Amino acid sequence: MPVAEASQIRRAGGWSRRFRGGLAMVNSLTCMLFGSISGSAGAAVSSVGGTMIPEMNRKGYDRDFNIALTASATTTGMLIPPSNVILLAMGVFMDMTPAVLVFTPIFLPVAEGIGIGPVHFGIILIANLCIGLCTPPVGSCLSFGCSVGHSKNDRVSRAMVPFFVAMVAALALITWFSQLSLWLPCVFGAME
């Protein structure tokens, strides 16, 4: 591990020791931030996971939990600006793009027909696709995490269950309570 990375992990580790599971919290936050900046959950799994998974392994965390946490945390960054802007600008390089291009014209008119606005629909669509990034058999973040963390999809998939349940619960909340997903665009005046 490069010296700069080791130094940053030690600093974060000093802060996180105050909390049970602190290094997992640091990993989660780092994945989220990297995913939001890069606009690519896969890149976040590869780069953050390459550092954090081995460190968490060394600190005694369960290997499959570490991979599952990293793979699922990176997808949350896709919902944080500027990731929606980067999605638009860098869409060609992302594996979610074909799904967005195919499903948006099909489901947007249906969503609008039942009273779901286009911004809310976009948030719901991206949240769904982010969950897919962590879901076997094709979930690219799950595969990247397994590759970086040296484990197998079937083992990590079992450790992924609590994260999957949490992501589905969050999806249900943002789907049924539009205020949860639309408050930020309203604050910035992007919504009428």
N, C-alpha and C positions, 0 to 999 in steps of 0.2 A: 504494500500500500504506500503510495506517495506520501512524503512527509507532510505536505500541506493538508491532505485529507485526514491523516492521522491526528494532526494538531486540531483541526476543526471538530473531529469526533470527540477528542478528549475534552475540548471546551464545552461542547454540547452535552457530553456525558457528565461533566461536573454539575451543570445545571439540572440535568435530568435525574441525577441520583437522589434528589429530594423526593421524587415521586416513584411509586411502584409502577413498573413498566415504562419508565421515563425514556429509555432509548427507543422503545417502540413509538412513543409519542414524537420524538425527534425525527425518526424515520418517516412517520406519517406526514408530518408538517413539511419536511424536506421534499418528499415525493409530490405533495400537493403543489407546493410553490414551483418546483421544477416543471411539473406538468403544465401549470398555468402559463409559465413564461415561454416554454418551448412550444406548447400547443400539441405536443406528441406524448401520449402516455407511454408508448413503447420506448421512446428515447429516455424518458424518466426512469422506467424500470431498469433499463440497461445501465444507465450512468449512476443513479442513486443506489440501485440494488447492488451494483458491483462493489460498492464501498460498504453500504450499511448491512447487507445480508451477512457477509463474512464477520463483521464486527459484532453483530447480534449473536451469531453462532458462537463466537469466541466468549461472549459474556454469558453464555448458557441458555439463551432463548432457543426454543424449538425451531429447527431448520425449516420445516414446512410452514409453521406459523409465520416465520420471517418472510418467506417468499409470498405467502398469501397476503400478508399485510402490505408488502411493497406493491404487489400487482394491483390490489384493490385501491390503495391510497393514491396511486398515480392517476386513476380515472377521475377522481374528484377534482383534480386540478383543471380538467377540461371544461368544468362549469364555471371557473373563476376567470373574469376578464384579466388579461387580454386574450385568453385562449379562444373565446368565440371569434375575435378579430383575426387571430392567427389561423383559426380553422378556415376562415374565408380566404385569407391570403395564401395559405400553404396547403389548402385542401387536396391538391393533386398528389401530395406526398403521403397522405394519411389513408390508412385502410378503412376508415369510417366513411370516406367520401362517396364511394359507390353506393353505400346504403343510404346516405343522405340524399344523393341524387335520384335514387330509385324511389324511395319511400315518401319524400316530401311531396311530389306532385300527386301521389296517390292518396295520401292520408290528410294533407292539409285541407282540401275542400271538405272532407268528411268532418274533421275537427271543427272547422269554422261553422259547418252546418249544425253542430250540437253546442255551439257557443264558446268554443275554445279559440282564443285569439292567436294570431300567428307567432307572436313572441313566446307566449306560453307553450304553444305546440312545439316550437323549436327547442325549448328547454326540456320538455318531456322527451322529445326525440333523441336529443343528445344524451340525456340521462339513461335512456334505454340502451343506446349504443355503447355507452361507457360500461354498463353492466355486462354487455356482450363481450367486451375486451377481456373480461376476467372469467368467462364461462367456458368450460370445456365443451366440445373437443377442439374448437378452433380459436379460442380466446388468445389473441396475440400477447397481451400483457402477462397472462398466465404462463404462456410458453417462454417469453423472454425471462420472466422471473425464475422459472425452473432451470433455464439454461444458465443464467447468472449465478443462481444459488445451488446448482448441482443437485437437483432433485428431479423427481418424476411427476408428471401431471396428475396421475391418480392419487399420489400421496398428498400433494399440495391441495388438490381439489377438496379433500376431506377437511383440511385446515381452513379452506376458503369459506366453508358453510356459514359461520357466524358473520363474516363480512358480506357475503351474498345476501343473507337475511337483512342486514342493516341497509344495504344499498336498495333492496326492493322496498323496504319500509320507507326510506327517504323518497324513493320514486313515487310511492303511493301518496305520501304527504304533499309533494310538489304538484302531483297530478290533481288531487282532490281539493287542495287549498292553494289556489293560484296566487294568493297574497304572499306566500312563502317564496315563490320564485319570481314574482314581479316587483317586489318592493325596491330592489336595487335599481332596475331600469327606471322606476318612477322617481326615485331620489335624484337621479341624474337627468331627469327631464326627457328621457327617451320614450316615455309612454304618455298618452294623453290622459 
